Amino acid sequence: MAFERTTRKDWYKILGAEPSDSLTELKRKYQKLILLYHPDKQRADVSAGEVEERVQRFIEIDQAWKILGNEETKKEYDLQQREDNLTKEWPLHAQIYLEDMSWNEGEQCYTLSCRCGGNYTVSKTETKEVALVCCDTCSLVIEILQ
């Protein structure tokens, strides 16, 4: 079984906050940052590149608040973060380069034997998008390096 590794924005990090912060604390941090990065508050002597970076930061801060400032979307985001963190904590058996795995021409897949006697299997079509592969017998995982 293969899993795609995903990277999501850390909305707490964008606000300089922690998941344990209260809604009042989150709002205070949001308001401080939004004033700092608001396009109308920028100095005239700033380069166009820096202006663009600050506008993007402003948009990110606003997006973070839209998610974390609402109890329902915050709860959903927190659950997704928890699930992502659990996925990252799977027992990683090894980091393997694709070329170190055995190619099975008939099944069009790469395989590697696990220490439990099972196999790690990844199809040719999955090799570009998959980073983690589970053993078909136990809970160990390998990371495929590109």
N, C-alpha and C positions, 0 to 999 in steps of 0.2 A: 504494500500500500504506500503510495507516494503523496506527499503534501507540498503545497506551494507555500513558500515563505512570503509573508506579507509585511510590509512596513507601513505603519500608520503614523499620523502626526500625534505627538504627545501634547494634547491641549493643556494639560497642567503645566508642562514645561514652558509652553508659549506664554502663559500668564505668570510664570514664576511662582507657581502654587504647588500645593501637595494635595493628594486625594482626601486627606483628613481635614483640610481647611473647610470652615463653615461657609455657607452661601454669602454671608456678610463679608467675610475675609476675601473670598473670590471676587466679589463685586468691587471691593476696595482696590485690589490689585489690578483688575480690569480697568477701572476708571483712571488709575494712575498711568497705566501704559497707553490707554487710548488718547489721553491728553498729550502725552509725550510724542506719539507718532501721528497724531491727526494732521492731515495734509494742510489744513489752514494754519497750523501752528509752526510750520517749517520756516527756517531762515531763508532769505533770498539768495545768500551767497553759497548755497549748497549745490554740488554738481548734479546734473540730470540723472546720472547713474545712482547716486545716493538717494535722490528724491524717489526714484522708482523702487529701490530697496525698502525705503521707509513706508511707501504706500503699500507694498506687499506685506510688510510687517503689520501695518495697521489692519489690513484685511484679515490676516491670520488671527490677530488679537480679537477682532470682532467675531470671527467664526468660532474661536475658542469660547467666547462668552455665550454665543447662541447655543452651544452644546452644554456647557457647564453651568450656565445661569438658569437653566430650566431643570427642575428636579427629575422629570421623567427622562429627558434625553441624557442627563448626567448619569442616572442610574443605568441606562442602557449602555452608555459609553464605558462606565466602570466595569460592568459585566463583561464587555468585549475585551477590555484591557486585561481583566483577570484571566479570561480564557486564553488570550495571546501569551500571557506570562506562563501559564501552565504548559502550553505547547512548547515554549522555549526551554522549559525545565525537564523535558523528557531525557531519559538516560541516553546520552550520546556515546555510542560504542566506538566510533571512529570517524575520521575525516578521510574520505577516499576520493581519488581522482577517477573520473569515468574510465579512462584507459586502463586502470588497474582492475576493473571488473571484467568478468567473462562475458563475451558476446555470444548470444544464442541466435543463430541465423534463422532457424525455423520459426521461433516465436517473436523475432525482431525485438529482443530485449536484452538488457545487461543484467547479470546476476552476480551475487557475492554470497558466499556461505557465512552464516552467523555462527558464533561460538556455541549456540544452543542446538545447532544442527539444522535450523531453518534457513531461509534465504531472504536476502534483500533483492528485490526485483524492480527495475525501472524500464519502461518501454522506450523505444527510440524516440517516439513523439513527445514523451514527457521530459526528456533530458535537458531541454532548453529552459523549462519553466519550474523544474522541481529542484529543491535544495535538500530536503529531508526525506529519507526513505525508511519506512518501518520494516522490521523483520516480520515475515509471515507467520511466525510461531510465538515469539516472545515480545517483550515491550521495548527492546533495544532499537536504537535509531542510528543511521549513519548520515553524515552530511556529505553530499557530493560537491566537490570543489571543481570549479571551471578553470 
